[in-house]
Amino acid sequence: MSRNLDPGEPAGFPWKKLFLIVFVAGLCFALGAGAGIVLLAKFGDFPPIESAAAYRPSVTTKIFDRNNRVVGEIYLEKRNLIPFKAIPTHVVNAFVAAEDANFFRHKGVDYIAIARAIVKDVLSGGFAQGASTITQQTVKSLFLTPEKTVGRKLKEVILAHRIERKLSKEEILYLYLNQIYLGDGAYGVEAAAQTYFARGVSTLTVAEGALLAGLAQAPTRYSPRGHIDRARARQRYVLRRMAEVGFLDKDAAERAYKARLALAPPSTFRSKAAYFLEYVRNYLQERYGADVMYRSELRIYTTIDGRLQEAAYDAVTQGVRRMEESNKYKGLQSALLCMDPGTGGVVAMVGGVDFGASQFNRALQARRQPGSAFKPIVYAAALDKGKTLVSTVDDSPIEFARSETEMWKPKNYDETFLGPIPLIEALAKSRNLATVRLLNEIGVDTAIGMARNLGIQSPIERNLSIALGSSGVTPLEMATAYSTFAGGGRRPTPFFIREVQDGQGRVLERTEPKTVAAISPETAYLTTRLMQEVLRTGTGASAKGLSPNLAGKTGTTNENADAWFIGGSPDLTAAVWVGFDTPTSLGKRQTAASVALPIWVHFFGKALTYVPDREFPPPAGVTFTRVDPSTGKALPPGSVEGMLLPFKLGTVPETGGPAGKPSPQRRGTGDDLL
């Protein structure tokens, strides 16, 4: 009786049957593939292989700040093209060992590897083993769809043979190593090196190169950010393969595996500068078109300062979070725009609390009532017409006819009246009635003309309520106006981009800073001195600890719906706005001093570590005299009392007697009700 018929003994492994199956399968595959290749090669529609030599993939446009540091990127695929010669040999070898050890010996397709894969697939009962060469992976990535069909695979084989005849092995590796996706949004070895190690590929060690090569098979599965254990295991596999094929000795492979890996933290700056970067992206697309933007490897040199941008983002988000927690707010928003008054360059911009939730850029697009932040414009117009810092203005009740049946009766925030007071006190304490009287005296058209000279382009109502900031403006406009004061009367033209270069370094455009003489240097300086008093003794006094040289103004609108603070130094002007997108009260007593000013203080506290803390330079047409602000009279020479204030030449007040006793502390600040 035959052994294989004996039920008491196990049957032997059917080797003959297996070999027959493999032989028949292999023969069928060879015949079918051969016939398919012949037919496809003769009648198939293939892209021209010559296009690989003129490789022009989507690349990364880099955005630089004013210190020429990379602060952002624009890309469809995050890729930085790099010449093959710039890629270290050990990095190239790591990919070859891991993906295609016979790369330098085959002609595009490794038939031995295919046969080996077929056997393993038969034994496993599925598709456990791949056999694509680096050449096949390259043509698939460049020319074919990712679908898994016999037809697509046959095209891949034909194209692999064709590309091997057209290009050298180095040229194929150049394409492969610049094209391959390695996870975390990075395409190509240079982008991957920057992403994972914050360094160029030319600086990578053997250990780091092996880690990148290990990502090629499955970037998400082996990501060192999400699966470090898998990434390390795959790295060890690559290093062992490098040793097995002779690229590395075993001791060096083991040392590389034991080497410490220091991954770069994921970049958070992109989110902190999202509104600025989106503005740049929109500009580039409109100016040059998407094809140029994504395929020309542009280099965009902007006005943004990366350090100030981070400070601005932190100030806004933390300030809003604090207010939401303490006041139980929901959809509260804020914007901050900081400008260099000497050039007009926008050095920081936050258009909202969360770019992902809302791309509406409130720093540029939102027109909101500025409240008392508009008052310095009125006072500048008065100074331009001959008023001085100690000219008297009456802070008493007043009313005006809006129509035959309606009267407008403005009031101070605290509903008190201070009577006749000097301009420097009226603005410092943001007295509404004093400002309305001042505007009525100089004329609405005079104030509107001053606003236009300062850069306010939004429509302005032609009535006395503009004294209290009733007409909507943008933070950019207000920053421009205040920058004109800081810049000695020269109005800067805001700009965001210094220079655009193409991939070869040719300059496509360059912006030269532009300022124009808008108001007299003397008026600008005197207005600045008025606003310095706001921070020293007025509504912005909580910021006086930052520096005695800063100047600015609070602004709160009717029903506390909008809160502003705008001001700065000779080198920086920052405008902060806080409110709801749909105008809604921030709550009782929620004025600019408690809502917007803390954000400005947070930002400027950081900013003063990067710019000099210096005085506003007085122009030649200004002289300084010590005066008694309660009388408006100059004090005798040698007096140390009163206030040392600037005056335009020819406007110094007459000398009076010795300074009187300090007036009792007046109640209220008058900030900032219509």
Secondary structure, 3 states (H helix, E strand, C coil): CCHHHCCCCCCCCCHHHHHHHHHHHHHHHHHHHHHHHHHHHHHCCCCCCHHHHCCCCCCCEEEECCCCCEEEEECCCEECCCCHHHCCHHHHHHHHHHHCCCCCCCCCCCHHHHHHHHHHHHHHCCCCCCCCCHHHHHHHHHHCCCCCCHHHHHHHHHHHHHHHHHCCHHHHHHHHHHHCECCCCEECHHHHHHHHHCCCHHHCCHHHHHHHHHHCCCCCCCCCCCCHHHHHHHHHHHHHHHHHCCCCCHHHHHHHHHCCCCCCCCCCHHHHCHHHHHHHHHHHHHHHCHHHHHHCCCEEEECCCHHHHHHHHHHHHHHHHHHHHHHCCCCEEEEEEEECCCCCEEEEEECCCCCCCCCCCHHHHCCECCHHHHHHHHHHHHHHCCCCCCCEEEECCCCEECCCCCEECCCCCCCCCCEEEEHHHHHHCCCHHHHHHHHHHHCHHHHHHHHHHCCCCCCCCCCHHHHHCCCCECHHHHHHHHHHHHCCCEEECCECEEEEECCCCCEEEECCCCEEECCCHHHHHHHHHHHHHHHHHCCCHHHCCCCCCCEEEEEECHHHCEEEEEEECCCCEEEEEEEECCCCCCCCCCCHHHHCHHHHHHHHHHHCCCCCCCCCCCCCCEEEEEEECCCCEECCCCCCCCEEEEEECCCCCCECCCCCCCCCCCCCCCCCCC
